Amino acid sequence: MTHLFPSDPAQRRIAGELYASVKDLPLISPHGHVDPALLADDTPFPDPARLFVVPDHYVTRMLASQGIPQSRLGVPSIDGSEVEQDGREIWRLLAENWHLFRGTPSRLWTEKVFTDVFGIQRPFNKATADIIYDEISDKLRQEDFRPRALFTRFNIEVLATTESPLDELTHHAKLAADGWGDRVITTFRPDNLVDVEWPGWQDRVAALGELTGTDVGTYPGFVNALRRRRELFIAAGATSSDHGHPTAATLVLDDAEAAVLYRKALGGGADAADAEAFRAHMLVEFARMSLDDGLVMQLHPGSVRNHDRSLYERHGRDVGGDIPSATDYVRGLRPLLDAYGNDPRLRIVLYTLDETTFTRELAPLAGGYPALYLGAPWWFLDSPEGLRRFREAVTETAGFYNTAGFADDTRAFCSIPARHDVARRIDAGFLARLVAEDRLPLDEAAETIADLAYHLPKRVFRLDRK
């Protein structure tokens, strides 16, 4: 059980002791993308391929990088083109190319799910693919492997999903009616209503007006409609909002200036600079809303969405075609922080895909502004190496308590405990080194790892108020 612990014997022993103290703590999953229908309907998973491959863009993008089209992996198309429907064929294709995942977190998580969730001990490869497929398929037909049973078995205390303001939250209503409302909560994600460059923006704004019974032909009406949806999300259990902008730019405009941009966008005349200005202003607007309603803001800029245009045109968004980009946080966030960075009512969890900013920008910002917390390494950085680099880069300036604990950020439901386990092991190793170097007493290290694993995410995301 020394998996991922330091190789130094003294540090390895301490890491094992620290890990043992937190390995059974409940999981707090405050940022993720599991489909709430999965738990609302509690229907069995259809087959291993649709559990492990089809929805997981970590997996499909690696295979695509070797020339295997997404259509062969069962990823649904939006252009009407045919895609593979046979789960066993998709599974065999994964097994034939399993060597591509050597050293990657995807292999680490998948193999942990095989062993820890499904009890499979044999290696996964071309020769064993059908046997493992049948073993998993058999278990997926059992009551103990339905989503809600696994949720309980995984010891998940809270799981946050992510929905657009246009979502009517019917799945969350069903979960609440079944007594699961405090266990599976929603998150308010308004990107598709503030990014005027996103195709169909005007239609979605009109739908927002219809949904709220609000005149969204004016900027004040638009803002009021968003406020109304936030109220309903909070009533459905939301404690945070989520904002995935291309940059970290923020901009303070008065109502008249914002109204000019809004009218321009509604009329189809906004250019790229107008779109960036509107997104930047809306981050400040959402911060103002958070002062009133208490939603924790999550901000994760720096992804160039749909960089692979042919992939986007055939399969749509969120299927592995996004690429990280350099991000300026110091200048970008300054207008928002000048306005509200020291207001005790505001809480912003800040993520990055640009780890060059860990030491130079993010740690000093979080170490200086009470409103800021650093989110866990995510997406391209949520590997053991990325988690280690994060602790090494930010702790000296921001400490542990200006971070927000771990967030798994996944659509792959069964990988949630594996991802949290990896994070707890990496933190145990990092703290063990501090103890071995006489920089931190063992009892304080034990308290710290419990905070990182459980207490901090619960407190930072205001889940302790539920």
Long-range contacts (C-beta under 8 A, 24 or more apart in sequence): 3-425, 4-384, 4-422, 4-425, 4-426, 4-429, 5-425, 5-428, 5-429, 5-432, 6-429, 6-432, 6-433, 8-436, 10-436, 11-429, 11-432, 11-433, 11-435, 11-436, 12-432, 14-431, 14-432, 14-435, 14-436, 14-442, 14-445, 15-425, 15-428, 15-429, 15-431, 15-432, 16-428, 17-442, 17-446, 18-427, 18-428, 18-431, 18-432, 18-445, 18-446, 18-449, 19-424, 19-425, 19-428, 19-449, 21-446, 21-449, 21-450, 22-424, 22-428, 22-449, 22-450, 22-453, 22-454, 23-421, 23-424, 24-155, 25-155, 25-450, 25-453, 25-454, 26-155, 26-156, 26-157, 26-454, 27-154, 27-155, 27-156, 27-157, 27-416, 27-417, 27-420, 28-157, 28-158, 28-405, 28-454, 28-457, 28-458, 28-461, 28-463, 29-156, 29-158, 29-159, 29-160, 29-407, 29-408, 29-416, 29-420, 30-158, 30-160, 30-239, 30-240, 30-404, 30-405, 30-407, 30-457, 30-460, 30-461, 30-463, 31-160, 31-162, 31-187, 31-240, 31-242, 31-298, 31-349, 31-375, 31-378, 31-407, 31-408, 31-409, 32-159, 32-160, 32-161, 32-162, 32-407, 32-408, 32-409, 32-410, 32-411, 32-416, 33-161, 33-162, 33-409, 33-410, 33-411, 34-159, 34-161, 34-410, 34-411, 34-413, 34-416, 35-161, 35-171, 35-411, 36-161, 36-163, 36-171, 36-172, 36-175, 36-184, 36-186, 37-171, 38-147, 38-413, 39-147, 39-148, 39-151, 39-159, 39-171, 39-175, 39-180, 39-184, 40-171, 40-172, 40-174, 40-175, 40-178, 40-184, 41-171, 41-174, 42-146, 42-147, 42-148, 43-146, 43-147, 44-140, 44-141, 44-145, 44-146, 45-140, 45-145, 45-147, 46-87, 46-140, 47-87, 47-88, 47-91, 47-133, 47-137, 47-140, 48-87, 48-91, 48-132, 48-133, 48-136, 48-137, 48-140, 49-74, 49-87, 49-88, 49-90, 49-91, 49-94, 49-133, 50-74, 50-87, 51-136, 51-140, 51-412, 51-414, 52-91, 52-94, 52-110, 52-113, 52-412, 52-414, 53-90, 53-91, 53-94, 54-90, 55-411, 55-412, 56-106, 56-411, 56-412, 56-415, 57-318, 57-319, 57-320, 57-411, 58-105, 58-106, 58-320, 58-412, 59-94, 59-101, 59-106, 59-110, 60-319, 60-320, 61-320, 61-321, 62-100, 62-101, 62-104, 62-106, 63-93, 63-94, 63-97, 63-100, 64-311, 64-320, 65-100, 66-97, 66-100, 68-93, 68-97, 70-311, 70-314, 70-315, 70-319, 70-320, 71-314, 75-315, 75-319, 76-315, 76-316, 77-314, 77-315, 78-314, 78-315, 78-316, 79-313, 79-314, 81-314, 87-133, 88-130, 88-133, 91-129, 91-133, 92-126, 92-129, 92-130, 94-129, 95-124, 95-125, 95-126, 95-128, 95-129, 96-126, 96-129, 98-124, 98-125, 98-126, 104-383, 105-382, 105-383, 105-384, 105-422, 108-384, 108-418, 108-422, 109-412, 109-415, 109-418, 109-419, 109-422, 110-415, 112-415, 112-418, 112-421, 112-422, 113-414, 113-415, 113-418, 116-417, 116-418, 117-150, 117-414, 117-417, 147-413, 148-180, 150-413, 150-414, 151-183, 151-184, 154-416, 154-417, 155-417, 156-183, 156-416, 156-417, 157-183, 157-458, 158-182, 158-183, 158-184, 158-185, 158-458, 158-463, 158-466, 159-183, 159-184, 159-185, 159-416, 160-185, 160-186, 160-187, 160-238, 160-239, 160-240, 160-461, 161-185, 161-186, 161-187, 162-186, 162-187, 162-189, 162-242, 163-187, 163-188, 163-189, 163-233, 164-189, 164-190, 164-191, 164-192, 164-193, 165-189, 165-190, 165-193, 165-208, 165-226, 165-229, 165-230, 165-233, 166-192, 166-193, 166-204, 166-207, 166-208, 166-211, 168-211, 169-232, 169-233, 169-236, 172-236, 172-237, 173-236, 176-236, 176-237, 181-236, 181-237, 182-237, 182-466, 184-237, 185-236, 185-237, 185-238, 185-239, 185-466, 186-233, 186-236, 186-237, 186-238, 187-233, 187-238, 187-240, 187-241, 187-242, 187-298, 188-229, 188-230, 188-233, 188-238, 188-240, 188-241, 188-242, 188-295, 189-241, 189-242, 189-243, 189-244, 190-226, 190-241, 190-243, 190-282, 190-286, 191-243, 191-244, 191-245, 193-226, 194-278, 194-279, 194-282, 195-245, 195-275, 195-279, 196-265, 196-270, 196-274, 196-275, 196-278, 196-279, 197-272, 197-275, 201-265, 202-265, 202-266, 202-268, 205-266, 217-266, 218-259, 218-262, 219-255, 219-258, 219-259, 219-262, 219-263, 220-255, 220-259, 222-262, 223-285, 226-289, 227-289, 227-293, 230-289, 230-293, 230-295, 231-293, 234-293, 234-294, 234-295, 237-466, 238-295, 239-294, 239-295, 239-296, 239-461, 239-462, 239-463, 239-465, 239-466, 240-295, 240-296, 240-297, 240-298, 240-349, 240-461, 240-462, 241-286, 241-290, 241-295, 241-296, 241-297, 241-298, 242-298, 242-300, 243-283, 243-286, 243-297, 243-298, 243-299, 243-300, 244-300, 244-301, 244-303, 245-279, 245-280, 245-283, 245-299, 245-301, 246-276, 246-279, 246-301, 246-302, 246-303, 246-304, 246-305, 246-325, 247-276, 247-280, 247-301, 247-302, 247-327, 247-328, 247-332, 248-299, 248-301, 248-302, 248-327, 248-328, 248-329, 248-332, 248-333, 249-276, 249-279, 249-280, 249-283, 249-332, 250-280, 250-281, 250-283, 250-284, 250-332, 250-333, 250-334, 250-335, 250-336, 251-277, 251-280, 251-281, 251-284, 251-335, 252-281, 252-284, 252-335, 252-336, 252-338, 252-339, 253-277, 253-281, 253-284, 258-285, 280-332, 280-335, 283-336, 284-335, 284-336, 284-339, 287-336, 287-339, 287-340, 287-346, 287-348, 288-340, 290-345, 290-346, 290-347, 291-340, 291-343, 291-345, 291-346, 294-345, 294-462, 296-347, 296-348, 296-349, 296-460, 296-461, 296-462, 297-346, 297-347, 297-348, 297-349, 298-348, 298-349, 298-351, 298-375, 299-348, 299-349, 299-350, 299-351, 300-350, 300-351, 300-352, 300-353, 300-375, 300-378, 301-327, 301-332, 301-352, 302-326, 302-327, 302-352, 302-353, 302-354, 303-353, 303-379, 324-353, 324-354, 324-379, 324-380, 325-353, 325-354, 326-354, 326-356, 327-352, 327-353, 327-354, 327-357, 328-361, 329-357, 329-361, 329-362, 329-365, 330-361, 330-365, 333-365, 337-365, 337-369, 337-371, 337-372, 340-371, 341-369, 341-370, 341-371, 341-372, 342-369, 342-370, 342-371, 343-370, 343-371, 344-370, 346-371, 347-371, 347-373, 347-460, 347-462, 348-372, 348-373, 349-373, 349-374, 349-375, 349-404, 349-460, 349-461, 350-374, 350-375, 351-375, 351-376, 351-378, 352-381, 353-378, 353-379, 353-380, 353-381, 355-381, 355-386, 355-389, 355-390, 355-393, 358-389, 358-390, 358-393, 358-394, 359-393, 359-394, 359-397, 362-394, 362-398, 363-393, 363-394, 363-396, 363-397, 363-398, 363-402, 364-397, 364-398, 366-394, 366-398, 366-402, 366-403, 367-397, 367-398, 367-399, 367-402, 372-402, 373-402, 373-403, 373-404, 373-460, 374-398, 374-402, 374-403, 374-404, 375-403, 375-404, 375-407, 376-403, 376-404, 376-405, 376-406, 376-407, 376-423, 378-407, 378-409, 379-409, 382-408, 382-409, 382-419, 384-422, 384-425, 384-426, 387-422, 387-423, 387-426, 387-427, 388-426, 388-429, 388-430, 391-426, 391-427, 391-430, 392-430, 395-430, 400-448, 400-451, 400-452, 400-456, 401-451, 401-456, 403-452, 403-456, 404-456, 404-457, 404-460, 404-461, 405-451, 405-452, 405-453, 405-454, 405-455, 405-456, 405-457, 405-458, 405-460, 406-452, 406-453, 406-457, 407-457, 420-453, 423-453, 424-449, 424-453, 427-452, 427-453
